[in-house]
Amino acid sequence: MESGSVTTPFGRRPMTLGMLASQASVRKIEPGQSIDKWKLYRALCEAKPLLGVTDRALAVLNALLSFYPKGELSGENGLVVFPSNAQLSLRAHGMAEQTIRRHLAALIEAGLLIRKDSPNGKRYARKEQGGEIREAFGFSLAPLLVRAEEIERLAAEVAAERLQLQRLRERLTLCRRDISKLIEMALEEGGAGDWNKIHLHFRAVIDRLPRSPSADQVATTLDELELLREEIVNQLEMQVKAQNESGNAQHFERHIQNSNPKPIIELEPGFETKQGAAADDRSAGSAEPITRIPKNEERGGKTATTNSASSANDRLKSFPLGLVLQACPEIAAYGPQGSVGTWRDLMAAAVVVRSMLGVSPSAYEQACEIMGPENAATVMACVLERAGHINSAGGYLRDLTRRAERGEFAIGPMLMALARSNSPVSGRTG
């Protein structure tokens, strides 16, 4: 059994006030107090950041606990273990004895162990004739029993903080996804507003977040992004409301214009028909607007192609030049003087890239006719950015042109995907 006297360290190791306080706290153990040693060890591993111990030190403590013969720590069974450093090394998976001594000193400094040295510094136990231990010299586990409630409380705090950080990260991920999708939609739909500036502000907020942020840092970033998301949603809702009001007004005007069931224009051919005219003449006169449609269709395919190209050009939305250069930075090297500052520079660089990638002039001219010169230059910049993944740049451009003519292609998703992949923080958490 342990004695209640103060024990000083052997050899040149000095006595400290911390050691004295740890030994004084051992006297506070209540009779019958006990705790499961492995349950307490799991709590120690959880509370490790707040206790100031390392995982290697906990591995040494685990080896010490394995030498305690009972499953529960209790003062009635004695709380001193006395293995040698060689035995500790075997239980600690071959850890060097010098390393074991260093971690034992760290555990004593953290107040988790008490060193009870013998007169010669050896670790051993003296037993009674019946085999009971009368006095043991080694390491006392009494501080673990005294601080059991504190250790469990610290473990609960660490677990709660980890759970809070996980929930904040989930909210941050959802908020980032919402903002990214809303900006992409606004750019694709041509919403009013400086969406390039909003996107740059969004990236700046994300860039300020470190790779391994704390809960406070994640909460601060989340507050900024939630405010930005609210502003974006309000701006888009105002635009939708304005469009709905405009659409209702136009519908009301059309309702007034068409309220007469028999317009004068439809009755005019009947008034102009003479009384003696034949029924064939009246039917021919009333069918005149219908016979004009086939005549327009018979004028040639060039007019139909021009109309489809014009409609496809109207459907495709242009994007800010800054966003195009952010998503496709490689195109800048092919501009005049090695840079791109205007749309004219981008179109000139696209012509150079077209020739370099082996795209025929006819394919590029058709893309300019269907998509518009700016959008065609933007597509060429995207093709250059993905040149390593495209087998035939000319065939790829013709396919995109045909899809744009049918209204099945939008530049926005492709541009935003490249912008995200070229972002310097594209691989971060959050």
Backbone hydrogen bonds, N-H to C=O, Kabsch-Sander energy under -0.5 kcal/mol:
donor,donor_aa,acceptor,acceptor_aa,energy
13,R,10,F,-1.1
20,L,16,T,-1.9
21,A,17,L,-2.6
22,S,18,G,-2.3
23,Q,19,M,-2.3
24,A,20,L,-2.0
25,S,21,A,-1.9
26,V,22,S,-1.0
27,R,24,A,-0.9
28,K,25,S,-1.9
29,I,26,V,-1.5
33,Q,30,E,-1.9
35,I,73,L,-1.3
37,K,71,G,-2.0
40,L,36,D,-2.1
41,Y,37,K,-1.8
42,R,38,W,-2.0
43,A,39,K,-1.7
44,L,40,L,-2.1
45,C,41,Y,-2.3
46,E,42,R,-1.8
47,A,43,A,-2.5
48,K,45,C,-0.7
50,L,47,A,-0.8
51,L,47,A,-1.6
52,G,48,K,-1.3
53,V,48,K,-1.2
58,L,54,T,-1.8
59,A,55,D,-1.5
60,V,56,R,-1.6
61,L,57,A,-2.1
62,N,58,L,-2.3
63,A,59,A,-1.6
64,L,60,V,-2.1
65,L,61,L,-2.5
66,S,62,N,-1.5
67,F,63,A,-0.6
67,F,64,L,-1.2
68,Y,65,L,-1.1
73,L,35,I,-2.9
75,G,33,Q,-0.7
77,N,74,S,-0.8
78,G,75,G,-0.7
81,V,139,F,-2.5
88,L,84,S,-2.5
89,S,85,N,-2.2
90,L,86,A,-1.6
91,R,87,Q,-2.1
92,A,88,L,-1.9
93,H,90,L,-1.0
94,G,89,S,-2.7
95,M,89,S,-0.8
100,I,96,A,-2.3
101,R,97,E,-2.4
102,R,98,Q,-1.7
103,H,99,T,-2.1
104,L,100,I,-2.4
105,A,101,R,-1.9
106,A,102,R,-1.5
107,L,103,H,-2.1
108,I,104,L,-2.1
109,E,105,A,-2.3
110,A,106,A,-1.9
111,G,108,I,-1.2
112,L,107,L,-2.4
113,L,107,L,-0.8
114,I,140,S,-1.5
116,K,114,I,-0.6
116,K,138,G,-2.8
117,D,115,R,-0.6
118,S,122,K,-0.6
121,G,118,S,-0.9
124,Y,122,K,-0.6
124,Y,137,F,-0.8
126,R,135,E,-3.6
128,E,132,E,-3.9
131,G,128,E,-1.5
134,R,126,R,-3.2
135,E,126,R,-1.7
137,F,124,Y,-3.3
138,G,116,K,-1.3
139,F,81,V,-2.9
140,S,114,I,-3.3
141,L,79,L,-3.6
144,L,141,L,-1.0
145,L,141,L,-1.1
146,V,142,A,-2.3
147,R,143,P,-2.5
148,A,145,L,-0.8
151,I,147,R,-2.8
152,E,148,A,-2.3
153,R,149,E,-2.1
154,L,150,E,-2.5
155,A,151,I,-2.3
156,A,152,E,-2.0
157,E,153,R,-2.0
158,V,154,L,-2.3
159,A,155,A,-2.3
160,A,156,A,-2.4
161,E,157,E,-2.5
162,R,158,V,-2.3
163,L,159,A,-2.2
164,Q,160,A,-2.4
165,L,161,E,-2.5
166,Q,162,R,-2.2
167,R,163,L,-2.3
168,L,164,Q,-2.5
169,R,165,L,-2.4
170,E,166,Q,-2.0
171,R,167,R,-2.4
172,L,168,L,-2.5
173,T,169,R,-2.5
174,L,170,E,-2.2
175,C,171,R,-2.4
176,R,172,L,-2.6
177,R,173,T,-2.3
178,D,174,L,-2.4
179,I,175,C,-2.4
180,S,176,R,-2.5
181,K,177,R,-2.5
182,L,178,D,-2.4
183,I,179,I,-2.6
184,E,180,S,-2.2
185,M,181,K,-2.4
186,A,182,L,-2.5
187,L,183,I,-2.4
188,E,184,E,-2.3
189,E,185,M,-2.8
190,G,186,A,-0.7
191,G,186,A,-2.8
195,W,193,G,-1.6
198,I,194,D,-1.8
199,H,195,W,-2.3
200,L,196,N,-2.1
201,H,197,K,-2.2
202,F,198,I,-2.2
203,R,199,H,-2.3
204,A,200,L,-2.1
205,V,201,H,-1.9
206,I,202,F,-1.8
207,D,203,R,-2.5
208,R,204,A,-1.2
209,L,206,I,-1.4
218,V,214,S,-2.2
219,A,215,A,-2.3
220,T,216,D,-2.3
221,T,217,Q,-2.1
222,L,218,V,-2.5
223,D,219,A,-2.1
224,E,220,T,-1.7
225,L,221,T,-2.4
226,E,222,L,-2.6
227,L,223,D,-1.9
228,L,224,E,-2.1
229,R,225,L,-2.8
230,E,226,E,-2.1
231,E,227,L,-2.0
232,I,228,L,-2.4
233,V,229,R,-2.6
234,N,230,E,-2.3
235,Q,231,E,-2.3
236,L,232,I,-2.5
237,E,233,V,-2.6
238,M,234,N,-2.1
239,Q,235,Q,-1.6
240,V,236,L,-2.3
241,K,237,E,-2.4
242,A,238,M,-2.3
243,Q,239,Q,-2.3
244,N,240,V,-2.3
245,E,241,K,-2.3
246,S,242,A,-2.2
247,G,243,Q,-2.6
248,N,244,N,-2.4
249,A,245,E,-2.0
250,Q,246,S,-2.2
251,H,247,G,-2.1
252,F,248,N,-2.2
253,E,249,A,-2.2
254,R,250,Q,-2.4
255,H,251,H,-1.9
256,I,252,F,-1.7
257,Q,253,E,-2.2
258,N,254,R,-2.0
259,S,256,I,-1.2
267,L,263,P,-1.0
268,E,264,I,-1.4
270,G,267,L,-0.5
271,F,267,L,-1.6
272,E,268,E,-2.0
273,T,269,P,-0.7
277,A,274,K,-1.2
282,R,278,A,-1.5
283,S,279,A,-2.2
284,A,280,D,-2.3
285,G,281,D,-2.4
286,S,282,R,-2.3
287,A,283,S,-1.4
288,E,285,G,-1.0
291,T,287,A,-1.5
292,R,288,E,-0.6
292,R,289,P,-0.6
293,I,290,I,-0.9
295,K,291,T,-0.7
296,N,292,R,-1.6
297,E,293,I,-1.7
298,E,294,P,-1.3
299,R,296,N,-1.0
300,G,297,E,-0.6
304,A,300,G,-0.7
305,T,301,G,-2.4
306,T,302,K,-2.3
307,N,303,T,-2.3
308,S,304,A,-2.4
309,A,305,T,-2.5
310,S,306,T,-2.3
311,S,307,N,-2.4
312,A,308,S,-2.6
313,N,309,A,-2.5
314,D,310,S,-1.8
315,R,311,S,-1.7
316,L,312,A,-1.8
324,V,320,P,-1.8
325,L,321,L,-2.4
326,Q,322,G,-1.9
327,A,323,L,-2.3
328,C,324,V,-2.4
331,I,328,C,-0.9
332,A,329,P,-1.1
333,A,330,E,-0.9
334,Y,331,I,-1.5
335,G,332,A,-1.4
338,G,335,G,-2.0
339,S,336,P,-1.2
346,L,342,T,-1.9
347,M,343,W,-2.5
348,A,344,R,-2.1
349,A,345,D,-2.4
350,A,346,L,-2.1
351,V,347,M,-1.5
352,V,348,A,-1.5
353,V,349,A,-2.5
354,R,350,A,-2.5
355,S,351,V,-1.9
356,M,352,V,-2.1
357,L,353,V,-2.7
358,G,355,S,-0.7
359,V,354,R,-2.6
364,Y,360,S,-1.9
365,E,361,P,-2.7
366,Q,362,S,-2.4
367,A,363,A,-1.8
368,C,364,Y,-2.4
369,E,365,E,-2.2
370,I,366,Q,-2.4
371,M,367,A,-3.0
372,G,367,A,-0.6
372,G,368,C,-1.3
376,A,372,G,-2.5
377,A,373,P,-2.2
378,T,374,E,-2.2
379,V,375,N,-2.5
380,M,376,A,-2.2
381,A,377,A,-1.9
382,C,378,T,-2.0
383,V,379,V,-2.6
384,L,380,M,-2.4
385,E,381,A,-1.8
386,R,382,C,-1.6
387,A,384,L,-1.3
389,H,386,R,-1.9
390,I,387,A,-1.0
396,Y,392,S,-2.2
397,L,393,A,-2.3
398,R,394,G,-2.3
399,D,395,G,-2.1
400,L,396,Y,-2.2
401,T,397,L,-2.3
402,R,398,R,-2.4
403,R,399,D,-2.2
404,A,400,L,-2.3
405,E,401,T,-2.2
406,R,402,R,-1.5
407,G,404,A,-0.8
408,E,403,R,-3.3
409,F,403,R,-0.6
414,M,410,A,-0.6
415,L,411,I,-2.5
416,M,412,G,-2.7
417,A,413,P,-2.2
418,L,414,M,-1.8
419,A,415,L,-2.1
420,R,416,M,-2.3
421,S,417,A,-2.1
422,N,418,L,-2.0
423,S,420,R,-0.8
426,S,423,S,-1.4
428,R,425,V,-1.5
